[in-house]
Amino acid sequence: MVLENYLKVQQKIKMLTKNNVLILPVSKTATLEQMEELYKNGIRTFAENRVEGFLQKHKSFPNCSWHMIGNIQSRKVKDLVGNFSLIHSLHREKIALEIDKHSRGKEIITNCLVQVNISKEDSKSGLYKNEVEDFLIFLSKLPGVNVRGLMTMAPFTENPEEVRYVFKELRMLRDELQNKGFYNLKELSMGMSNDYLVAVEEGATIVRIGSEIFR
Ligand SMILES: *Cc1c(COP(=O)(O)O)cnc(C)c1O
């Protein structure tokens, strides 16, 4: 079941683009049995929104890479660093300083995306568009932090066309910043179960899929 769901997502994306899009199964609500079905078929990348989820699951699924997509508390950063191959949800200087400190302590560099709040909903985390450039300049001075791109969450909607502008604006912001010399902003993490096809049309390189896979 779960594998079929994953393959359906993969198929739909292939019909839209020749580009490589990483399908990130969001396992925060998944059972170990559901994850096992993907794991035994070679899927080795999962996303969690809390460090606890990772701590519960990673022993069952060795040799995977894990992505952090949820809000980060500063006292959890020490458990995060070294365990996640990509942090999607960086948007606070205080957290960046913690990530940098623990990364340097472990002699590693932590890959991060900057979370942007395009829709300006109060319930969403992330920087406003006009704050991103200064934050990138701040991050560029932290040797333990490597910025790979931008992430956003669109408002929930039944009709994904209504949130196309969110994905388009994130891509345009990325392009603008690249033109200003931030060349390392390759990744665009955008699109979830109900809107990932629109996000892919607008240039997503990573889609975060929970309920559409782990139903
Ligand atoms: C839960 C979650 C997702 C996946 O949501 P679905 O609608 O279940 O696909 C994606 N991104 C973030 C940040 C999440 O917390």
The ligand as an SDF file (V2000), in Angstrom:
LIG
                    3D

 15 15  0  0  0  0  0  0  0  0999 V2000
    3.7240   17.2240    8.1980 C   0  0  0  0  0  0  0  0  0  0  0  0
    4.5110   18.0740    7.3080 C   0  0  0  0  0  0  0  0  0  0  0  0
    4.5600   17.8260    5.9380 C   0  0  0  0  0  0  0  0  0  0  0  0
    3.7420   16.7330    5.2500 C   0  0  0  0  0  0  0  0  0  0  0  0
    2.3860   17.0700    5.2600 O   0  0  0  0  0  0  0  0  0  0  0  0
    1.3090   16.2180    4.4300 P   0  0  0  0  0  0  0  0  0  0  0  0
    0.2160   17.1840    4.1510 O   0  0  0  0  0  0  0  0  0  0  0  0
    0.8910   15.1050    5.3190 O   0  0  0  0  0  0  0  0  0  0  0  0
    1.9700   15.7370    3.2010 O   0  0  0  0  0  0  0  0  0  0  0  0
    5.3690   18.6410    5.1580 C   0  0  0  0  0  0  0  0  0  0  0  0
    6.0950   19.6470    5.6950 N   0  0  0  0  0  0  0  0  0  0  0  0
    6.0650   19.9130    7.0110 C   0  0  0  0  0  0  0  0  0  0  0  0
    6.8990   21.0380    7.5350 C   0  0  0  0  0  0  0  0  0  0  0  0
    5.2740   19.1470    7.8630 C   0  0  0  0  0  0  0  0  0  0  0  0
    5.2570   19.4280    9.1760 O   0  0  0  0  0  0  0  0  0  0  0  0
  1  2  1  0
  2  3  1  0
  2 14  2  0
  3  4  1  0
  3 10  2  0
  4  5  1  0
  5  6  1  0
  6  7  2  0
  6  8  1  0
  6  9  1  0
 10 11  1  0
 11 12  2  0
 12 13  1  0
 12 14  1  0
 14 15  1  0
M  END
$$$$
